[in-house]
Amino acid sequence: MSFRPKLIASDLDGTIVAHYGEVTERTIHAFRTAHEMGIEIFFVTGRPPRWMPEIKEAFGIGKAICGNGAQLFDLQSQKVLEEWLIPVDAQIETVKRLRKAIPQISFASEAHNYFHREKKYVPRWDVGLDNVGVDDITEIMTSPSLKLLARCSEQELSSDEMLAIATKELKDLVTVTHSNPHDSLLEISAIGVSKGATLAKMAERLGISAEDCVSFGDNPNDISMLEWCGRSYAMADGHPDAHKAAKSIAEPHTNDGVAMIIEELLKLPAR
């Protein structure tokens, strides 16, 4: 017999947030109803905290895990509670190895309150936040980083191709993933840090087992979370690797696929 989950974890972009940045009323209602029924809500995202105010405004409830698992963020007070950051020596070694493996690569580094980039790195989202840039990112690697970003700005390689190379080169040093197959961008966290690892840690603190957790995602950075949860759903319009990791497939995010599943889950009896 299936029971109502005790925890619902969802990725944001491409899962419940459309590419133009909107969340539907149906989705907001589904999450709020789940919360009112006593279900723990976690928004688990690659976003840094500076991109989270709109999520707080839309939902008004829930907790957040940012930076692909590198940060526990109090969504309501907009305060960072805990961080699992990349040490300086690991950052520098990551840059060294990737430059050798992918010569045309460029880098950026971010924490909750800053974004630094190399001049060669062409930002897509944080345009204007760091207009100057540096010649070599290691010049500003003086403190632990929330996340490193590595880009082929001319898109010589896809994110999937870059990930295959980087995983081989960096498997003993950091955790590498991506969240956009149509770009040429890697997202790099401290070794052992992932959405799934941090979600598991939070669930354990709440006394909730994987069996009682449900997750939703659409890209490789969601795989660890999709694999860990007892029930998990990849978006039908998501990455093929997310489909392989998830237990089930949800309708596309443009069809309110997550809301559809949550509405059905809430009809189940409590354990």
C-alpha positions as CSV (number, residue, x, y, z in Angstrom):
1,M,0.0,0.0,0.0
2,S,1.2,3.5,-0.8
3,F,1.2,6.2,1.7
4,R,1.3,10.0,1.6
5,P,5.0,11.3,1.6
6,K,6.4,13.1,4.7
7,L,8.8,15.2,2.6
8,I,8.5,16.6,-1.0
9,A,11.7,17.9,-2.6
10,S,11.7,19.7,-5.9
11,D,14.1,21.2,-8.3
12,L,13.1,24.7,-9.6
13,D,14.0,25.6,-13.1
14,G,12.6,23.3,-15.8
15,T,10.7,21.4,-13.1
16,I,8.3,23.8,-11.4
17,V,9.6,27.1,-12.8
18,A,9.2,27.8,-16.5
19,H,12.0,29.1,-18.7
20,Y,10.4,32.6,-18.6
21,G,10.5,32.5,-14.8
22,E,6.9,32.0,-13.9
23,V,5.3,29.4,-11.5
24,T,1.7,28.5,-12.1
25,E,-1.1,29.0,-9.5
26,R,-1.8,25.3,-9.7
27,T,1.7,24.5,-8.7
28,I,1.8,27.0,-5.9
29,H,-1.5,25.7,-4.5
30,A,-0.3,22.0,-4.6
31,F,2.8,22.8,-2.6
32,R,0.9,25.0,-0.1
33,T,-1.7,22.3,0.4
34,A,1.0,19.7,1.0
35,H,2.6,22.1,3.5
36,E,-0.7,22.6,5.3
37,M,-1.1,18.8,5.6
38,G,2.2,18.7,7.5
39,I,4.5,17.6,4.7
40,E,8.0,19.0,4.7
41,I,8.8,21.0,1.6
42,F,12.3,21.5,0.2
43,F,13.2,23.5,-2.9
44,V,16.5,22.0,-4.0
45,T,18.2,24.0,-6.6
46,G,21.5,24.9,-8.3
47,R,20.6,28.5,-7.8
48,P,22.5,30.8,-5.4
49,P,20.5,32.4,-2.7
50,R,20.5,35.8,-4.5
51,W,18.1,34.2,-7.0
52,M,15.6,32.9,-4.3
53,P,13.5,36.0,-3.3
54,E,11.0,35.3,-6.1
55,I,10.6,31.7,-4.8
56,K,9.8,33.0,-1.3
57,E,7.4,35.5,-2.8
58,A,5.6,32.9,-5.0
59,F,5.3,30.1,-2.3
60,G,5.6,31.7,1.1
61,I,6.5,28.3,2.6
62,G,9.2,25.7,2.5
63,K,12.9,25.3,3.1
64,A,15.7,25.6,0.5
65,I,18.9,23.8,-0.4
66,C,20.9,26.0,-2.8
67,G,24.1,25.6,-4.9
68,N,23.4,21.9,-5.8
69,G,23.5,20.9,-2.2
70,A,26.3,23.3,-1.0
71,Q,24.1,25.4,1.1
72,L,21.2,25.1,3.5
73,F,19.2,28.3,3.1
74,D,16.3,29.7,5.3
75,L,14.0,30.7,2.5
76,Q,11.7,32.7,4.8
77,S,14.4,34.8,6.6
78,Q,16.7,34.7,3.5
79,K,19.6,33.7,5.6
80,V,22.3,31.1,5.0
81,L,22.3,28.4,7.7
82,E,25.0,26.0,6.7
83,E,27.5,25.7,3.9
84,W,29.7,22.9,2.5
85,L,32.2,24.8,0.4
86,I,35.1,24.0,-2.0
87,P,38.4,24.6,-0.3
88,V,40.9,27.0,-2.0
89,D,43.4,24.3,-2.9
90,A,40.7,22.1,-4.5
91,Q,39.5,25.1,-6.6
92,I,43.0,25.8,-7.9
93,E,43.7,22.2,-8.7
94,T,40.3,21.9,-10.5
95,V,41.1,24.9,-12.7
96,K,44.6,23.5,-13.5
97,R,43.3,20.1,-14.5
98,L,40.4,21.4,-16.6
99,R,42.5,23.9,-18.4
100,K,44.8,21.0,-19.5
101,A,41.9,18.8,-20.5
102,I,39.7,21.5,-22.2
103,P,42.1,24.4,-23.2
104,Q,39.3,26.7,-24.3
105,I,37.5,26.6,-21.0
106,S,36.9,29.6,-18.7
107,F,35.7,29.9,-15.1
108,A,33.6,31.8,-12.6
109,S,33.2,31.4,-8.9
110,E,30.3,32.3,-6.7
111,A,29.1,32.4,-3.1
112,H,25.7,33.7,-1.8
113,N,26.8,37.3,-2.1
114,Y,29.3,37.5,-5.0
115,F,30.0,36.3,-8.5
116,H,33.5,36.6,-10.0
117,R,34.5,35.6,-13.5
118,E,37.3,35.5,-16.0
119,K,37.2,38.0,-18.8
120,K,36.7,35.1,-21.3
121,Y,33.7,33.8,-19.3
122,V,30.5,35.2,-20.9
123,P,27.8,35.1,-18.3
124,R,24.2,34.3,-19.2
125,W,22.4,35.3,-16.0
126,D,24.6,37.3,-13.7
127,V,25.2,40.0,-16.4
128,G,26.4,43.2,-14.7
129,L,27.2,41.6,-11.4
130,D,30.9,41.3,-12.3
131,N,31.6,43.5,-15.3
132,V,35.4,43.7,-15.0
133,G,36.5,40.1,-14.7
134,V,40.1,38.8,-14.2
135,D,42.5,37.2,-16.6
136,D,43.0,34.1,-14.4
137,I,40.3,33.1,-11.9
138,T,42.9,31.7,-9.5
139,E,43.9,35.4,-8.8
140,I,40.7,35.7,-6.7
141,M,40.6,32.2,-5.2
142,T,41.4,33.2,-1.7
143,S,38.4,31.8,0.2
144,P,36.2,28.7,0.0
145,S,33.6,28.8,-2.9
146,L,30.0,27.8,-3.0
147,K,30.3,26.7,-6.6
148,L,32.7,26.9,-9.5
149,L,31.3,27.4,-13.0
150,A,33.2,26.3,-16.1
151,R,32.1,27.3,-19.6
152,C,33.0,27.0,-23.2
153,S,31.7,30.4,-24.3
154,E,31.9,29.5,-28.0
155,Q,30.0,26.3,-27.2
156,E,32.7,24.1,-28.8
157,L,31.6,21.3,-26.5
158,S,28.1,20.5,-25.1
159,S,27.5,20.3,-21.3
160,D,27.3,16.5,-21.7
161,E,30.6,16.3,-23.5
162,M,32.2,18.6,-20.9
163,L,30.8,16.5,-18.1
164,A,32.2,13.3,-19.5
165,I,35.7,14.8,-19.6
166,A,35.5,16.6,-16.2
167,T,34.2,13.6,-14.4
168,K,37.2,11.5,-15.5
169,E,39.7,14.3,-14.6
170,L,38.2,15.4,-11.3
171,K,36.5,12.4,-9.7
172,D,38.9,12.4,-6.7
173,L,38.8,16.2,-6.2
174,V,35.3,17.7,-6.6
175,T,31.7,16.9,-7.6
176,V,30.9,17.9,-11.2
177,T,27.4,18.1,-12.8
178,H,25.4,20.3,-15.1
179,S,21.8,21.6,-15.3
180,N,21.5,22.7,-18.9
181,P,22.1,20.3,-21.8
182,H,21.6,23.1,-24.4
183,D,24.5,25.1,-23.0
184,S,28.2,24.5,-22.5
185,L,28.4,24.8,-18.8
186,L,29.6,22.8,-15.8
187,E,28.7,23.3,-12.1
188,I,31.3,22.2,-9.6
189,S,30.8,21.6,-5.9
190,A,33.0,20.3,-3.1
191,I,33.6,16.5,-3.2
192,G,30.7,14.5,-1.9
193,V,28.3,17.5,-2.1
194,S,25.2,17.0,-4.1
195,K,21.5,17.7,-4.0
196,G,20.8,14.1,-2.9
197,A,23.5,14.1,-0.2
198,T,22.3,17.3,1.5
199,L,18.6,16.3,1.2
200,A,19.4,12.9,2.8
201,K,21.1,14.8,5.7
202,M,18.1,17.1,6.2
203,A,15.7,14.2,6.1
204,E,17.7,12.3,8.7
205,R,17.6,15.3,11.0
206,L,13.8,15.3,10.7
207,G,13.6,11.6,11.3
208,I,12.3,10.9,7.8
209,S,13.5,7.9,5.7
210,A,14.1,7.9,2.0
211,E,11.0,5.7,1.6
212,D,8.8,8.6,2.8
213,C,10.5,11.2,0.5
214,V,9.4,12.2,-3.0
215,S,11.6,14.2,-5.4
216,F,11.2,15.9,-8.8
217,G,13.9,17.0,-11.2
218,D,14.9,17.3,-14.8
219,N,18.7,17.4,-15.2
220,P,21.9,15.6,-14.3
221,N,22.3,17.8,-11.1
222,D,19.1,16.2,-9.9
223,I,20.2,12.6,-10.3
224,S,21.5,12.1,-6.8
225,M,18.2,13.3,-5.4
226,L,16.1,11.2,-7.8
227,E,18.1,8.1,-6.9
228,W,18.0,8.6,-3.1
229,C,14.2,9.2,-2.7
230,G,11.9,6.3,-2.4
231,R,9.7,7.8,-5.0
232,S,11.0,10.2,-7.6
233,Y,9.9,11.7,-10.9
234,A,11.9,13.1,-13.8
235,M,10.1,15.6,-16.0
236,A,9.1,14.1,-19.4
237,D,10.8,17.0,-21.1
238,G,14.0,16.6,-19.0
239,H,17.4,15.1,-19.7
240,P,17.6,11.4,-20.6
241,D,20.0,10.7,-17.7
242,A,17.4,12.1,-15.2
243,H,14.8,9.7,-16.7
244,K,17.2,6.8,-16.0
245,A,17.7,7.8,-12.4
246,A,14.1,8.4,-11.5
247,K,11.6,5.8,-10.5
248,S,8.8,7.4,-12.6
249,I,8.2,10.1,-15.2
250,A,6.0,13.2,-14.7
251,E,4.3,15.2,-17.4
252,P,6.3,18.2,-18.7
253,H,6.7,21.2,-16.4
254,T,4.8,23.2,-19.0
255,N,1.8,20.9,-18.2
256,D,2.1,21.3,-14.4
257,G,3.5,17.8,-14.2
258,V,4.7,18.2,-10.6
259,A,1.4,19.6,-9.4
260,M,-0.4,16.7,-11.0
261,I,1.6,14.2,-9.1
262,I,1.4,16.1,-5.8
263,E,-2.4,16.3,-6.1
264,E,-2.5,12.5,-6.4
265,L,0.0,11.9,-3.6
266,L,-2.1,14.0,-1.2
267,K,-5.1,11.7,-1.7
268,L,-3.1,8.8,-0.1
269,P,-3.5,7.9,3.5
270,A,-0.9,9.1,6.1
271,R,1.5,6.5,7.4
